[in-house]
């Protein structure tokens, strides 16, 4: 009799242990944040375990491939390369960025150009110190700027002039969000928000069990972004989003404002009324590249192109008269409004 009681006690204890272990393995939302690429990341996801170390390892590998500020990165080594051919066979992320950049260059009639690095540096927004930009100096830089000066054939990337340099900052951050999303998917995670420096990938449901709710900043004349308010709220799932704007990165010199978006056709910072372009697309690489291209193109041309692109919607914030703001959007963008 006593033996049976011990047996029953053992079975009950084992059952309680199994219930406890099962409870420990239940999914819950994890919130990871930190610094990467000179900006911050926020990743929220539903999972049994915390996978921050896994996606951070991917981001560090990504940085070692595409960072302009890491002199040992693959991109930096290509920029220093003074011969015509450079193999990307072991660098698929770099190859993908270059390949897609060439496609976006054609799609946007040159508004997106990965070879703008010398211009970005000259105006003080890149990895080198700014110079006094005179018309003659600008003309000298323009001789080795242009996507027609690089060729990707097979796994070999070539440049026509050793001074050609690539700047992936207008596409790499969005692509990094896609890389993190892919890492989460490999771990069986299907409900998540990945955000790096404002670019996002959103899938599944948020912790409240509904689609993800996000906001687009209203531009203010404030480079520190301390006085930005929400201008538009969106409800998204299974989408990617990127925003490019000239209200955060700029400087004023001799009373003139210089924005960080450079027109690769003129070599100058853009000067028009488009303050912010937000793009919603199927992947964040596409959203990031188009947001930058739209800022170069201006609202009229950008809106016309966005309307033609499948699986792409856009919101634009523009400067009106007397410091007023107004918005424009593609015809299908309203589906993402609350």
SULRA-V948559 format. One line per field, one symbol per residue. phi: phi as a letter, one per 30 degrees, with the letter a starting at -180 (. if undefined). psi: psi as a letter, one per 30 degrees, with the letter a starting at -180 (. if undefined). A space follows every 10 residues. Layout:
BEGIN
phi: ???
psi: ???
END
This chain:
BEGIN
phi: .ddddddddd dddddddddd ddddcddbdc bcblcahibc bbbcacadbd cedddddddd ddddccddcc dcdddddddd dccdcbdcec bddddddded dddddddchi dcbdcdeddd dedicccbdd bddceddddd dddbckddcb bcbicccbbd bdddbcbcdd bddddddddd edddddcicb babcbbhjdb bbbicdedib ddcbbcdddb daddidbdcd cbcbcbahbb bbbbacccca bcbhicccdd dcdddcicdd baddcabccc bdbdeddddd eddddddidd dddddddddd ibbbbbcbdc dhidbbcbad dcdddcdd
psi: eeeeeeeeee eeeeeeeeee eeefgkklkk jklakkggal kkkkljlflk geeefeeeee eeefegkffj fgleeeeeef kglfkkkgeg ieeeeeeeee eeeeeeeghf ekjfggeeee eegggbflkl ljjleeeeee effhkkffgl kjjbgkklkf kffkkkjgfg feeeeeeeee eeeeefggkf jlkkkjhfkk kkkbllffgl lkkllkkkkl ijffgfhklk ekkljkkhll kkkklgfejl lkkhgkkjlf jkjfefflkk jafjfkkkkk lflfeeeeee eeeeeeelee eeeeeeffkk gklkkkklka khglklllll fgfffgk.
END
